[in-house]
Amino acid sequence: MDSTDIANLQGYASFFMTVFLVIMLYGYIIYLYRSEKKGERDYEKYGRIALDDEIDSTPVEDKPASQRYKDEEK
């Protein structure tokens, strides 16, 4: 293999990796949108964590962690 073959291979690999990552990103966005529409999670509440970060702030979820894990196992 000479250097032009390697350069072409790197170009194709970077192009296909970019396409793959874009497809994965859009798939993840669609997953988040669908799960929010179904009412499984409200991701906007989690987005406000960084803005409302006081010790006396209300929790994002009312259930304690131990109770959430018990509910998920059922």
C-alpha positions as CSV (number, residue, x, y, z in Angstrom):
1,M,0.0,0.0,0.0
2,D,1.3,3.4,-0.8
3,S,0.4,6.7,0.9
4,T,-2.5,7.6,-1.4
5,D,-4.3,4.3,-0.7
6,I,-3.9,4.9,3.1
7,A,-5.2,8.5,2.7
8,N,-8.2,7.3,0.7
9,L,-8.9,4.6,3.3
10,Q,-8.7,7.2,6.0
11,G,-11.1,9.5,4.1
12,Y,-13.7,6.8,3.6
13,A,-13.4,5.7,7.2
14,S,-13.9,9.2,8.5
15,F,-16.9,9.8,6.2
16,F,-18.6,6.6,7.2
17,M,-17.8,7.2,10.9
18,T,-19.4,10.6,10.7
19,V,-22.5,9.2,9.0
20,F,-22.7,6.5,11.6
21,L,-22.5,9.0,14.5
22,V,-25.1,11.3,12.9
23,I,-27.5,8.3,12.6
24,M,-26.8,7.4,16.2
25,L,-27.4,11.0,17.4
26,Y,-30.7,11.3,15.5
27,G,-31.8,7.9,16.9
28,Y,-31.0,9.0,20.4
29,I,-33.0,12.2,19.9
30,I,-36.0,10.3,18.6
31,Y,-35.7,7.9,21.6
32,L,-35.8,10.8,24.0
33,Y,-38.7,12.4,22.2
34,R,-40.8,9.2,22.2
35,S,-40.1,8.4,25.8
36,E,-41.1,11.9,26.9
37,K,-44.3,11.7,24.8
38,K,-45.2,8.3,26.4
39,G,-44.8,10.0,29.8
40,E,-42.0,7.7,31.0
41,R,-39.6,10.6,31.8
42,D,-39.7,14.4,31.8
43,Y,-36.2,15.3,30.6
44,E,-36.8,19.0,31.0
45,K,-36.8,18.5,34.8
46,Y,-33.4,17.0,34.5
47,G,-32.2,19.9,32.4
48,R,-33.1,22.3,35.1
49,I,-30.9,20.6,37.7
50,A,-27.9,22.8,36.6
51,L,-29.9,26.0,36.9
52,D,-31.7,25.2,40.2
53,D,-28.8,23.8,42.3
54,E,-29.5,24.9,45.8
55,I,-29.5,22.7,48.9
56,D,-33.2,23.5,49.6
57,S,-34.4,22.9,46.0
58,T,-37.1,20.4,45.4
59,P,-35.9,17.0,44.2
60,V,-36.4,16.0,40.6
61,E,-38.1,12.8,41.5
62,D,-40.0,12.3,44.7
63,K,-39.1,8.7,45.2
64,P,-36.0,7.8,47.1
65,A,-33.4,5.8,45.1
66,S,-34.1,2.6,47.0
67,Q,-37.8,2.8,46.1
68,R,-37.1,3.5,42.4
69,Y,-34.9,0.3,42.1
70,K,-37.7,-1.8,43.7
71,D,-40.2,-0.4,41.2
72,E,-37.9,-1.0,38.3
73,E,-37.4,-4.7,39.3
74,K,-41.2,-5.4,39.2
